[in-house]
Amino acid sequence: QVQLVESGGGLVQAGDSLRLSCAASERYFWNYHMGWFRQAPGKEREFVAAISLSGDSTYYKDSVKGRFTISRDNAKGTVYLQMSNLKPEDTAVYYCAAGRGLYFNPISYRHWGQGTQVTVSS
């Protein structure tokens, strides 16, 4: 299976930026679309962003459009989530995932990282 390791989370002030990274230990990393999900305390895990196999297409949750950017480097086996103008409501554990089904459905992602905490204070 694909092993995914997230990094880059931390504690920041509202309006600040962070870049999350997800490293994959998989030779055929290019054969998966990649997604970022997040889960806040007491809430369900929700879709944040996804990127196609080649990186040609990206998809975002409405509330993060214009603020977050997902990208991937298949040669390095890494996917990124650049987060700008962070808000307190962005506070959550962020998970990287690899899948081959529907971009927005967590069931389509068969491989998940352990998550990285993002905390945004006001």
N, CA, C and O atoms as a GROMACS GRO file, in nm:
protein
  488
    1GLN      N    1   0.082  -0.117   0.000
    1GLN     CA    2   0.000   0.000   0.000
    1GLN      C    3   0.088   0.125   0.000
    1GLN      O    4   0.208   0.118   0.025
    2VAL      N    5   0.024   0.238  -0.029
    2VAL     CA    6   0.093   0.365  -0.029
    2VAL      C    7   0.105   0.416   0.114
    2VAL      O    8   0.007   0.417   0.188
    3GLN      N    9   0.224   0.458   0.152
    3GLN     CA   10   0.245   0.520   0.282
    3GLN      C   11   0.259   0.670   0.262
    3GLN      O   12   0.338   0.716   0.179
    4LEU      N   13   0.183   0.746   0.340
    4LEU     CA   14   0.180   0.892   0.328
    4LEU      C   15   0.217   0.956   0.460
    4LEU      O   16   0.169   0.914   0.565
    5VAL      N   17   0.302   1.058   0.455
    5VAL     CA   18   0.345   1.128   0.574
    5VAL      C   19   0.330   1.277   0.554
    5VAL      O   20   0.394   1.336   0.466
    6GLU      N   21   0.243   1.340   0.635
    6GLU     CA   22   0.220   1.483   0.626
    6GLU      C   23   0.317   1.559   0.716
    6GLU      O   24   0.366   1.506   0.816
    7SER      N   25   0.344   1.683   0.679
    7SER     CA   26   0.426   1.772   0.761
    7SER      C   27   0.389   1.916   0.729
    7SER      O   28   0.324   1.943   0.628
    8GLY      N   29   0.432   2.008   0.814
    8GLY     CA   30   0.413   2.150   0.787
    8GLY      C   31   0.307   2.218   0.871
    8GLY      O   32   0.292   2.340   0.863
    9GLY      N   33   0.232   2.143   0.952
    9GLY     CA   34   0.131   2.203   1.036
    9GLY      C   35   0.193   2.282   1.149
    9GLY      O   36   0.314   2.274   1.174
   10GLY      N   37   0.109   2.360   1.218
   10GLY     CA   38   0.159   2.439   1.328
   10GLY      C   39   0.056   2.536   1.379
   10GLY      O   40  -0.061   2.532   1.339
   11LEU      N   41   0.099   2.624   1.469
   11LEU     CA   42   0.014   2.727   1.528
   11LEU      C   43   0.046   2.860   1.464
   11LEU      O   44   0.161   2.906   1.467
   12VAL      N   45  -0.055   2.924   1.406
   12VAL     CA   46  -0.036   3.053   1.339
   12VAL      C   47  -0.148   3.149   1.376
   12VAL      O   48  -0.250   3.109   1.432
   13GLN      N   49  -0.127   3.274   1.342
   13GLN     CA   50  -0.228   3.377   1.363
   13GLN      C   51  -0.320   3.386   1.241
   13GLN      O   52  -0.279   3.352   1.130
   14ALA      N   53  -0.441   3.432   1.261
   14ALA     CA   54  -0.532   3.454   1.149
   14ALA      C   55  -0.467   3.546   1.047
   14ALA      O   56  -0.405   3.647   1.082
   15GLY      N   57  -0.480   3.510   0.919
   15GLY     CA   58  -0.420   3.586   0.812
   15GLY      C   59  -0.284   3.535   0.768
   15GLY      O   60  -0.233   3.575   0.664
   16ASP      N   61  -0.225   3.447   0.848
   16ASP     CA   62  -0.095   3.390   0.814
   16ASP      C   63  -0.108   3.280   0.710
   16ASP      O   64  -0.218   3.243   0.669
   17SER      N   65   0.006   3.227   0.668
   17SER     CA   66   0.012   3.122   0.568
   17SER      C   67   0.090   3.002   0.618
   17SER      O   68   0.178   3.015   0.703
   18LEU      N   69   0.057   2.886   0.565
   18LEU     CA   70   0.129   2.762   0.590
   18LEU      C   71   0.132   2.680   0.462
   18LEU      O   72   0.042   2.690   0.379
   19ARG      N   73   0.235   2.600   0.447
   19ARG     CA   74   0.239   2.504   0.339
   19ARG      C   75   0.253   2.364   0.396
   19ARG      O   76   0.351   2.333   0.465
   20LEU      N   77   0.155   2.280   0.369
   20LEU     CA   78   0.159   2.142   0.411
   20LEU      C   79   0.221   2.057   0.301
   20LEU      O   80   0.201   2.082   0.183
   21SER      N   81   0.297   1.956   0.341
   21SER     CA   82   0.357   1.864   0.247
   21SER      C   83   0.315   1.722   0.281
   21SER      O   84   0.290   1.690   0.397
   22CYS      N   85   0.306   1.639   0.180
   22CYS     CA   86   0.272   1.498   0.198
   22CYS      C   87   0.366   1.416   0.111
   22CYS      O   88   0.361   1.425  -0.012
   23ALA      N   89   0.450   1.338   0.175
   23ALA     CA   90   0.547   1.255   0.104
   23ALA      C   91   0.495   1.112   0.092
   23ALA      O   92   0.448   1.053   0.189
   24ALA      N   93   0.502   1.058  -0.029
   24ALA     CA   94   0.453   0.923  -0.057
   24ALA      C   95   0.568   0.828  -0.086
   24ALA      O   96   0.656   0.858  -0.166
   25SER      N   97   0.565   0.713  -0.021
   25SER     CA   98   0.664   0.609  -0.047
   25SER      C   99   0.602   0.508  -0.143
   25SER      O  100   0.569   0.396  -0.105
   26GLU      N  101   0.588   0.550  -0.267
   26GLU     CA  102   0.524   0.468  -0.368
   26GLU      C  103   0.584   0.500  -0.504
   26GLU      O  104   0.588   0.615  -0.548
   27ARG      N  105   0.631   0.394  -0.571
   27ARG     CA  106   0.694   0.412  -0.702
   27ARG      C  107   0.597   0.466  -0.805
   27ARG      O  108   0.634   0.545  -0.892
   28TYR      N  109   0.470   0.422  -0.796
   28TYR     CA  110   0.370   0.464  -0.893
   28TYR      C  111   0.278   0.571  -0.836
   28TYR      O  112   0.157   0.569  -0.859
   29PHE      N  113   0.335   0.664  -0.764
   29PHE     CA  114   0.263   0.777  -0.707
   29PHE      C  115   0.182   0.851  -0.812
   29PHE      O  116   0.073   0.901  -0.783
   30TRP      N  117   0.234   0.859  -0.934
   30TRP     CA  118   0.168   0.929  -1.044
   30TRP      C  119   0.034   0.867  -1.081
   30TRP      O  120  -0.048   0.932  -1.146
   31ASN      N  121   0.010   0.743  -1.043
   31ASN     CA  122  -0.111   0.671  -1.079
   31ASN      C  123  -0.227   0.692  -0.981
   31ASN      O  124  -0.328   0.623  -0.990
   32TYR      N  125  -0.213   0.786  -0.889
   32TYR     CA  126  -0.318   0.818  -0.793
   32TYR      C  127  -0.354   0.965  -0.802
   32TYR      O  128  -0.266   1.051  -0.816
   33HIS      N  129  -0.484   0.994  -0.792
   33HIS     CA  130  -0.518   1.133  -0.766
   33HIS      C  131  -0.501   1.153  -0.615
   33HIS      O  132  -0.512   1.058  -0.537
   34MET      N  133  -0.474   1.275  -0.575
   34MET     CA  134  -0.442   1.304  -0.436
   34MET      C  135  -0.542   1.405  -0.379
   34MET      O  136  -0.589   1.494  -0.449
   35GLY      N  137  -0.571   1.388  -0.252
   35GLY     CA  138  -0.663   1.479  -0.187
   35GLY      C  139  -0.617   1.520  -0.049
   35GLY      O  140  -0.538   1.452   0.016
   36TRP      N  141  -0.668   1.634  -0.005
   36TRP     CA  142  -0.651   1.680   0.132
   36TRP      C  143  -0.788   1.686   0.198
   36TRP      O  144  -0.883   1.741   0.140
   37PHE      N  145  -0.798   1.632   0.316
   37PHE     CA  146  -0.918   1.638   0.397
   37PHE      C  147  -0.881   1.697   0.533
   37PHE      O  148  -0.764   1.702   0.569
   38ARG      N  149  -0.981   1.742   0.607
   38ARG     CA  150  -0.955   1.793   0.740
   38ARG      C  151  -1.068   1.754   0.834
   38ARG      O  152  -1.181   1.731   0.791
   39GLN      N  153  -1.036   1.748   0.962
   39GLN     CA  154  -1.134   1.714   1.062
   39GLN      C  155  -1.111   1.798   1.186
   39GLN      O  156  -1.005   1.792   1.248
   40ALA      N  157  -1.212   1.877   1.222
   40ALA     CA  158  -1.208   1.958   1.342
   40ALA      C  159  -1.273   1.881   1.456
   40ALA      O  160  -1.352   1.790   1.432
   41PRO      N  161  -1.242   1.915   1.582
   41PRO     CA  162  -1.300   1.845   1.695
   41PRO      C  163  -1.453   1.846   1.691
   41PRO      O  164  -1.514   1.952   1.674
   42GLY      N  165  -1.514   1.729   1.707
   42GLY     CA  166  -1.658   1.718   1.708
   42GLY      C  167  -1.725   1.725   1.572
   42GLY      O  168  -1.848   1.725   1.565
   43LYS      N  169  -1.648   1.732   1.465
   43LYS     CA  170  -1.704   1.741   1.332
   43LYS      C  171  -1.658   1.626   1.244
   43LYS      O  172  -1.560   1.557   1.275
   44GLU      N  173  -1.730   1.604   1.135
   44GLU     CA  174  -1.695   1.499   1.041
   44GLU      C  175  -1.576   1.541   0.955
   44GLU      O  176  -1.552   1.660   0.933
   45ARG      N  177  -1.504   1.442   0.908
   45ARG     CA  178  -1.395   1.470   0.816
   45ARG      C  179  -1.453   1.524   0.685
   45ARG      O  180  -1.549   1.470   0.633
   46GLU      N  181  -1.394   1.632   0.633
   46GLU     CA  182  -1.447   1.695   0.515
   46GLU      C  183  -1.341   1.714   0.407
   46GLU      O  184  -1.222   1.728   0.434
   47PHE      N  185  -1.389   1.712   0.284
   47PHE     CA  186  -1.304   1.734   0.168
   47PHE      C  187  -1.253   1.877   0.165
   47PHE      O  188  -1.329   1.970   0.193
   48VAL      N  189  -1.126   1.895   0.132
   48VAL     CA  190  -1.067   2.028   0.121
   48VAL      C  191  -1.022   2.057  -0.022
   48VAL      O  192  -1.060   2.159  -0.079
   49ALA      N  193  -0.941   1.968  -0.078
   49ALA     CA  194  -0.887   1.990  -0.212
   49ALA      C  195  -0.843   1.858  -0.272
   49ALA      O  196  -0.815   1.762  -0.200
   50ALA      N  197  -0.836   1.852  -0.406
   50ALA     CA  198  -0.788   1.734  -0.475
   50ALA      C  199  -0.717   1.775  -0.603
   50ALA      O  200  -0.739   1.884  -0.656
   51ILE      N  201  -0.632   1.686  -0.651
   51ILE     CA  202  -0.557   1.712  -0.773
   51ILE      C  203  -0.549   1.584  -0.855
   51ILE      O  204  -0.533   1.475  -0.800
   52SER      N  205  -0.560   1.599  -0.987
   52SER     CA  206  -0.559   1.484  -1.076
   52SER      C  207  -0.420   1.421  -1.085
   52SER      O  208  -0.323   1.473  -1.031
   53LEU      N  209  -0.413   1.307  -1.154
   53LEU     CA  210  -0.289   1.231  -1.162
   53LEU      C  211  -0.172   1.314  -1.216
   53LEU      O  212  -0.062   1.310  -1.161
   54SER      N  213  -0.198   1.388  -1.322
   54SER     CA  214  -0.093   1.467  -1.386
   54SER      C  215  -0.078   1.605  -1.323
   54SER      O  216   0.021   1.674  -1.349
   55GLY      N  217  -0.175   1.645  -1.242
   55GLY     CA  218  -0.174   1.778  -1.185
   55GLY      C  219  -0.242   1.882  -1.272
   55GLY      O  220  -0.240   2.001  -1.240
   56ASP      N  221  -0.303   1.839  -1.382
   56ASP     CA  222  -0.367   1.931  -1.475
   56ASP      C  223  -0.497   1.990  -1.420
   56ASP      O  224  -0.536   2.100  -1.459
   57SER      N  225  -0.564   1.917  -1.330
   57SER     CA  226  -0.692   1.962  -1.277
   57SER      C  227  -0.690   1.964  -1.126
   57SER      O  228  -0.633   1.875  -1.063
   58THR      N  229  -0.752   2.066  -1.069
   58THR     CA  230  -0.762   2.078  -0.924
   58THR      C  231  -0.906   2.108  -0.885
   58THR      O  232  -0.984   2.161  -0.964
   59TYR      N  233  -0.940   2.072  -0.762
   59TYR     CA  234  -1.076   2.088  -0.711
   59TYR      C  235  -1.068   2.132  -0.566
   59TYR      O  236  -0.980   2.088  -0.492
   60TYR      N  237  -1.160   2.220  -0.525
   60TYR     CA  238  -1.155   2.276  -0.391
   60TYR      C  239  -1.291   2.285  -0.326
   60TYR      O  240  -1.394   2.300  -0.392
   61LYS      N  241  -1.290   2.274  -0.194
   61LYS     CA  242  -1.407   2.307  -0.115
   61LYS      C  243  -1.434   2.457  -0.134
   61LYS      O  244  -1.340   2.537  -0.139
   62ASP      N  245  -1.560   2.494  -0.144
   62ASP     CA  246  -1.595   2.632  -0.173
   62ASP      C  247  -1.532   2.732  -0.076
   62ASP      O  248  -1.486   2.838  -0.118
   63SER      N  249  -1.529   2.699   0.051
   63SER     CA  250  -1.482   2.793   0.152
   63SER      C  251  -1.331   2.819   0.147
   63SER      O  252  -1.283   2.913   0.211
   64VAL      N  253  -1.256   2.738   0.073
   64VAL     CA  254  -1.111   2.758   0.066
   64VAL      C  255  -1.066   2.807  -0.071
   64VAL      O  256  -0.948   2.836  -0.090
   65LYS      N  257  -1.157   2.818  -0.166
   65LYS     CA  258  -1.122   2.865  -0.300
   65LYS      C  259  -1.065   3.006  -0.293
   65LYS      O  260  -1.120   3.094  -0.226
   66GLY      N  261  -0.954   3.027  -0.362
   66GLY     CA  262  -0.888   3.156  -0.360
   66GLY      C  263  -0.789   3.172  -0.247
   66GLY      O  264  -0.710   3.266  -0.247
   67ARG      N  265  -0.792   3.080  -0.150
   67ARG     CA  266  -0.700   3.086  -0.037
   67ARG      C  267  -0.603   2.968  -0.036
   67ARG      O  268  -0.486   2.984   0.000
   68PHE      N  269  -0.651   2.851  -0.074
   68PHE     CA  270  -0.568   2.730  -0.073
   68PHE      C  271  -0.532   2.689  -0.215
   68PHE      O  272  -0.612   2.707  -0.308
   69THR      N  273  -0.413   2.634  -0.232
   69THR     CA  274  -0.369   2.583  -0.361
   69THR      C  275  -0.305   2.446  -0.342
   69THR      O  276  -0.212   2.430  -0.263
   70ILE      N  277  -0.356   2.347  -0.414
   70ILE     CA  278  -0.298   2.213  -0.410
   70ILE      C  279  -0.209   2.194  -0.532
   70ILE      O  280  -0.241   2.241  -0.642
   71SER      N  281  -0.097   2.127  -0.514
   71SER     CA  282  -0.006   2.099  -0.623
   71SER      C  283   0.064   1.967  -0.597
   71SER      O  284   0.060   1.915  -0.485
   72ARG      N  285   0.130   1.913  -0.698
   72ARG     CA  286   0.203   1.788  -0.680
   72ARG      C  287   0.328   1.786  -0.765
   72ARG      O  288   0.334   1.850  -0.871
   73ASP      N  289   0.427   1.713  -0.717
   73ASP     CA  290   0.551   1.691  -0.789
   73ASP      C  291   0.568   1.540  -0.796
   73ASP      O  292   0.615   1.478  -0.701
   74ASN      N  293   0.529   1.481  -0.909
   74ASN     CA  294   0.532   1.336  -0.921
   74ASN      C  295   0.674   1.279  -0.917
   74ASN      O  296   0.694   1.167  -0.871
   75ALA      N  297   0.771   1.356  -0.965
   75ALA     CA  298   0.909   1.310  -0.962
   75ALA      C  299   0.958   1.295  -0.818
   75ALA      O  300   1.037   1.205  -0.788
   76LYS      N  301   0.912   1.383  -0.729
   76LYS     CA  302   0.950   1.378  -0.589
   76LYS      C  303   0.854   1.296  -0.504
   76LYS      O  304   0.882   1.268  -0.388
   77GLY      N  305   0.740   1.259  -0.562
   77GLY     CA  306   0.641   1.184  -0.488
   77GLY      C  307   0.581   1.264  -0.374
   77GLY      O  308   0.561   1.212  -0.264
   78THR      N  309   0.553   1.391  -0.400
   78THR     CA  310   0.506   1.481  -0.296
   78THR      C  311   0.387   1.564  -0.344
   78THR      O  312   0.384   1.610  -0.458
   79VAL      N  313   0.290   1.582  -0.256
   79VAL     CA  314   0.177   1.671  -0.282
   79VAL      C  315   0.179   1.780  -0.177
   79VAL      O  316   0.217   1.757  -0.062
   80TYR      N  317   0.137   1.901  -0.216
   80TYR     CA  318   0.142   2.017  -0.128
   80TYR      C  319   0.005   2.081  -0.115
   80TYR      O  320  -0.080   2.069  -0.203
   81LEU      N  321  -0.014   2.149  -0.004
   81LEU     CA  322  -0.130   2.234   0.014
   81LEU      C  323  -0.081   2.367   0.068
   81LEU      O  324  -0.045   2.378   0.185
   82GLN      N  325  -0.080   2.468  -0.018
   82GLN     CA  326  -0.042   2.603   0.022
   82GLN      C  327  -0.166   2.673   0.075
   82GLN      O  328  -0.265   2.689   0.002
   83MET      N  329  -0.162   2.715   0.199
   83MET     CA  330  -0.276   2.778   0.264
   83MET      C  331  -0.242   2.922   0.297
   83MET      O  332  -0.144   2.950   0.366
   84SER      N  333  -0.324   3.014   0.247
   84SER     CA  334  -0.304   3.156   0.270
   84SER      C  335  -0.426   3.215   0.338
   84SER      O  336  -0.535   3.158   0.334
   85ASN      N  337  -0.407   3.331   0.401
   85ASN     CA  338  -0.517   3.400   0.470
   85ASN      C  339  -0.596   3.303   0.559
   85ASN      O  340  -0.718   3.295   0.550
   86LEU      N  341  -0.524   3.233   0.642
   86LEU     CA  342  -0.587   3.134   0.728
   86LEU      C  343  -0.684   3.198   0.827
   86LEU      O  344  -0.662   3.309   0.874
   87LYS      N  345  -0.790   3.125   0.856
   87LYS     CA  346  -0.894   3.170   0.946
   87LYS      C  347  -0.908   3.072   1.062
   87LYS      O  348  -0.873   2.955   1.047
   88PRO      N  349  -0.960   3.117   1.176
   88PRO     CA  350  -0.978   3.025   1.289
   88PRO      C  351  -1.059   2.901   1.252
   88PRO      O  352  -1.033   2.793   1.306
   89GLU      N  353  -1.156   2.914   1.163
   89GLU     CA  354  -1.237   2.800   1.122
   89GLU      C  355  -1.161   2.698   1.038
   89GLU      O  356  -1.214   2.591   1.009
   90ASP      N  357  -1.038   2.731   0.998
   90ASP     CA  358  -0.953   2.635   0.928
   90ASP      C  359  -0.883   2.540   1.025
   90ASP      O  360  -0.819   2.444   0.983
   91THR      N  361  -0.894   2.567   1.154
   91THR     CA  362  -0.830   2.483   1.254
   91THR      C  363  -0.882   2.340   1.246
   91THR      O  364  -1.003   2.317   1.254
   92ALA      N  365  -0.792   2.245   1.229
   92ALA     CA  366  -0.829   2.105   1.214
   92ALA      C  367  -0.703   2.021   1.199
   92ALA      O  368  -0.593   2.074   1.183
   93VAL      N  369  -0.722   1.890   1.204
   93VAL     CA  370  -0.617   1.798   1.163
   93VAL      C  371  -0.632   1.778   1.014
   93VAL      O  372  -0.741   1.744   0.966
   94TYR      N  373  -0.526   1.799   0.939
   94TYR     CA  374  -0.529   1.786   0.794
   94TYR      C  375  -0.467   1.654   0.752
   94TYR      O  376  -0.358   1.618   0.796
   95TYR      N  377  -0.539   1.582   0.666
   95TYR     CA  378  -0.497   1.451   0.621
   95TYR      C  379  -0.473   1.449   0.471
   95TYR      O  380  -0.552   1.503   0.393
   96CYS      N  381  -0.366   1.387   0.431
   96CYS     CA  382  -0.336   1.361   0.292
   96CYS      C  383  -0.388   1.222   0.256
   96CYS      O  384  -0.381   1.130   0.337
   97ALA      N  385  -0.440   1.207   0.134
   97ALA     CA  386  -0.495   1.079   0.093
   97ALA      C  387  -0.469   1.054  -0.055
   97ALA      O  388  -0.459   1.147  -0.135
   98ALA      N  389  -0.459   0.926  -0.090
   98ALA     CA  390  -0.438   0.883  -0.229
   98ALA      C  391  -0.552   0.792  -0.271
   98ALA      O  392  -0.592   0.703  -0.195
   99GLY      N  393  -0.606   0.813  -0.391
   99GLY     CA  394  -0.718   0.733  -0.437
   99GLY      C  395  -0.727   0.722  -0.587
   99GLY      O  396  -0.645   0.777  -0.660
  100ARG      N  397  -0.828   0.648  -0.632
  100ARG     CA  398  -0.851   0.626  -0.775
  100ARG      C  399  -0.997   0.641  -0.814
  100ARG      O  400  -1.033   0.609  -0.928
  101GLY      N  401  -1.080   0.687  -0.724
  101GLY     CA  402  -1.222   0.703  -0.752
  101GLY      C  403  -1.263   0.848  -0.762
  101GLY      O  404  -1.192   0.931  -0.818
  102LEU      N  405  -1.381   0.879  -0.706
  102LEU     CA  406  -1.434   1.014  -0.708
  102LEU      C  407  -1.349   1.105  -0.620
  102LEU      O  408  -1.309   1.067  -0.510
  103TYR      N  409  -1.322   1.224  -0.669
  103TYR     CA  410  -1.236   1.318  -0.598
  103TYR      C  411  -1.290   1.362  -0.464
  103TYR      O  412  -1.213   1.384  -0.370
  104PHE      N  413  -1.421   1.376  -0.453
  104PHE     CA  414  -1.481   1.437  -0.336
  104PHE      C  415  -1.526   1.336  -0.230
  104PHE      O  416  -1.563   1.376  -0.120
  105ASN      N  417  -1.523   1.210  -0.262
  105ASN     CA  418  -1.573   1.105  -0.173
  105ASN      C  419  -1.459   1.041  -0.096
  105ASN      O  420  -1.370   0.981  -0.156
  106PRO      N  421  -1.457   1.053   0.037
  106PRO     CA  422  -1.348   0.992   0.114
  106PRO      C  423  -1.338   0.841   0.095
  106PRO      O  424  -1.230   0.784   0.116
  107ILE      N  425  -1.448   0.775   0.056
  107ILE     CA  426  -1.445   0.631   0.032
  107ILE      C  427  -1.353   0.597  -0.084
  107ILE      O  428  -1.299   0.487  -0.090
  108SER      N  429  -1.335   0.691  -0.176
  108SER     CA  430  -1.250   0.669  -0.293
  108SER      C  431  -1.101   0.672  -0.260
  108SER      O  432  -1.018   0.633  -0.342
  109TYR      N  433  -1.068   0.718  -0.141
  109TYR     CA  434  -0.929   0.728  -0.100
  109TYR      C  435  -0.895   0.610  -0.009
  109TYR      O  436  -0.943   0.601   0.104
  110ARG      N  437  -0.812   0.522  -0.059
  110ARG     CA  438  -0.780   0.399   0.014
  110ARG      C  439  -0.657   0.411   0.102
  110ARG      O  440  -0.631   0.324   0.185
  111HIS      N  441  -0.580   0.517   0.084
  111HIS     CA  442  -0.456   0.536   0.158
  111HIS      C  443  -0.455   0.673   0.223
  111HIS      O  444  -0.479   0.774   0.158
  112TRP      N  445  -0.427   0.674   0.352
  112TRP     CA  446  -0.433   0.796   0.431
  112TRP      C  447  -0.308   0.815   0.516
  112TRP      O  448  -0.250   0.719   0.566
  113GLY      N  449  -0.268   0.941   0.532
  113GLY     CA  450  -0.161   0.973   0.624
  113GLY      C  451  -0.215   0.983   0.766
  113GLY      O  452  -0.334   0.967   0.789
  114GLN      N  453  -0.126   1.010   0.861
  114GLN     CA  454  -0.164   1.019   1.001
  114GLN      C  455  -0.217   1.156   1.040
  114GLN      O  456  -0.275   1.171   1.147
  115GLY      N  457  -0.198   1.256   0.956
  115GLY     CA  458  -0.250   1.388   0.980
  115GLY      C  459  -0.148   1.483   1.041
  115GLY      O  460  -0.052   1.440   1.106
  116THR      N  461  -0.171   1.612   1.020
  116THR     CA  462  -0.089   1.715   1.081
  116THR      C  463  -0.180   1.825   1.132
  116THR      O  464  -0.273   1.867   1.062
  117GLN      N  465  -0.155   1.873   1.252
  117GLN     CA  466  -0.242   1.969   1.318
  117GLN      C  467  -0.216   2.110   1.268
  117GLN      O  468  -0.101   2.155   1.263
  118VAL      N  469  -0.323   2.179   1.230
  118VAL     CA  470  -0.317   2.321   1.195
  118VAL      C  471  -0.407   2.395   1.292
  118VAL      O  472  -0.527   2.367   1.301
  119THR      N  473  -0.351   2.490   1.365
  119THR     CA  474  -0.427   2.569   1.461
  119THR      C  475  -0.412   2.717   1.425
  119THR      O  476  -0.300   2.768   1.415
  120VAL      N  477  -0.524   2.784   1.407
  120VAL     CA  478  -0.525   2.925   1.369
  120VAL      C  479  -0.592   3.005   1.481
  120VAL      O  480  -0.709   2.984   1.511
  121SER      N  481  -0.518   3.095   1.541
  121SER     CA  482  -0.571   3.177   1.648
  121SER      C  483  -0.611   3.314   1.595
  121SER      O  484  -0.558   3.360   1.494
  122SER      N  485  -0.705   3.377   1.663
  122SER     CA  486  -0.752   3.509   1.624
  122SER      C  487  -0.686   3.619   1.704
  122SER      O  488  -0.715   3.737   1.682
   0.00000   0.00000   0.00000
